[in-house]
């Protein structure tokens, strides 16, 4: 009898595994290049940071310590950000793990125009 009860308990515990929540936000680590835009209040406190990417669109930056640092140091600059991407209410959010400014490539020296033949 005890063996039968133990077998039933094992069967029930295996069959009642938790399925993935379909409403859970999608989470993915990504690296995105784009331009940083910062919004500040009247006191100069950062209230929002966005990353605009030509390829992946707009990301809201999570305002934790790294997100605030990114906004304060890189406003208006082109950066490469690696972090955790989540989607909430159809908006993309990026929690910054690391970032670096993207240096513009050096311009090629212009070749002199040909002189017209006389």
C-alpha positions as CSV (number, residue, x, y, z in Angstrom):
1,X,0.0,0.0,0.0
2,X,2.8,2.4,0.9
3,X,4.5,1.6,-2.4
4,X,1.4,2.5,-4.3
5,X,1.0,5.8,-2.5
6,X,4.6,6.7,-3.1
7,X,4.3,5.9,-6.8
8,X,1.2,8.1,-7.1
9,X,2.9,11.0,-5.3
10,X,5.9,10.7,-7.7
11,X,3.6,10.5,-10.7
12,X,1.7,13.6,-9.6
13,X,4.8,15.6,-8.8
14,X,6.3,14.9,-12.3
15,X,3.0,15.6,-14.2
16,X,2.5,19.0,-12.4
17,X,5.6,20.6,-13.8
18,X,5.3,24.3,-14.2
19,X,4.9,25.5,-17.8
20,X,6.6,28.7,-19.0
21,X,4.5,31.7,-18.4
22,X,3.4,33.0,-21.8
23,X,3.0,36.5,-20.3
24,X,6.5,36.7,-18.9
25,X,8.6,39.4,-20.6
26,X,11.1,38.2,-23.3
27,X,14.7,38.4,-21.9
28,X,17.8,38.3,-24.2
29,X,21.4,39.6,-24.0
30,X,22.2,41.8,-26.9
31,X,24.8,44.3,-28.2
32,X,23.4,47.4,-29.9
33,X,25.1,50.4,-31.5
34,X,23.3,53.7,-31.6
35,X,23.1,57.3,-30.3
36,X,22.2,58.2,-26.7
37,X,19.6,60.8,-25.9
38,X,19.0,61.9,-22.3
39,X,16.0,63.7,-20.7
40,X,16.6,65.7,-17.5
41,X,14.3,67.5,-15.1
42,X,14.6,71.2,-14.1
43,X,17.2,70.3,-11.5
44,X,19.4,68.5,-14.0
45,X,18.5,65.0,-12.8
46,X,18.4,62.3,-15.5
47,X,14.8,61.1,-15.9
48,X,15.1,59.1,-19.1
49,X,17.8,57.6,-21.3
50,X,17.1,56.3,-24.8
51,X,19.3,54.5,-27.3
52,X,18.4,55.1,-30.9
53,X,19.7,52.4,-33.3
54,X,19.3,52.6,-37.1
55,X,18.8,48.8,-37.3
56,X,17.0,47.8,-34.1
57,X,15.0,51.0,-33.3
58,X,14.6,52.7,-29.9
59,X,15.5,51.3,-26.6
60,X,14.5,52.7,-23.2
61,X,17.5,52.4,-20.8
62,X,16.8,51.0,-17.3
63,X,17.8,53.8,-14.9
64,X,19.9,51.7,-12.5
65,X,23.5,52.8,-11.7
66,X,24.9,51.7,-15.1
67,X,22.0,53.3,-17.0
68,X,22.4,56.6,-15.2
69,X,26.1,56.6,-15.8
70,X,25.6,55.9,-19.5
71,X,23.2,58.9,-19.7
72,X,25.5,61.2,-17.8
73,X,28.7,60.4,-19.7
74,X,27.4,59.6,-23.2
75,X,24.6,62.1,-24.0
76,X,24.6,62.8,-27.7
77,X,27.4,60.3,-28.4
78,X,27.4,57.1,-30.5
79,X,27.9,54.0,-28.3
80,X,27.9,50.3,-28.3
81,X,25.9,48.9,-25.4
82,X,25.7,45.3,-24.2
83,X,22.9,44.4,-21.9
84,X,19.8,42.4,-21.2
85,X,16.9,43.3,-23.5
86,X,13.4,42.9,-22.3
87,X,10.0,43.8,-23.8
88,X,7.3,45.3,-21.7
89,X,4.1,46.8,-23.0
90,X,5.4,46.6,-26.6
91,X,8.5,48.7,-25.7
92,X,12.1,47.5,-25.7
93,X,14.1,48.0,-22.6
94,X,17.8,47.6,-22.2
95,X,19.5,47.0,-18.8
96,X,23.1,48.0,-19.4
97,X,25.9,45.6,-18.5
98,X,28.7,47.5,-20.3
99,X,29.1,50.2,-22.9
100,X,31.8,52.0,-24.9
101,X,31.9,55.0,-27.1
102,X,32.1,54.2,-30.8
103,X,34.9,56.2,-32.5
104,X,34.2,57.6,-35.9
105,X,36.5,56.3,-38.5
106,X,39.2,58.7,-39.6
107,X,38.3,60.5,-42.8
108,X,40.3,59.7,-45.9
109,X,42.4,62.6,-47.1
110,X,40.8,64.2,-50.1
111,X,42.6,63.7,-53.3
112,X,43.4,66.9,-55.2
113,X,41.0,67.6,-58.1
114,X,42.5,67.1,-61.5
115,X,43.6,70.3,-63.2
116,X,41.8,71.0,-66.4
117,X,44.0,70.5,-69.5
118,X,44.9,73.6,-71.2
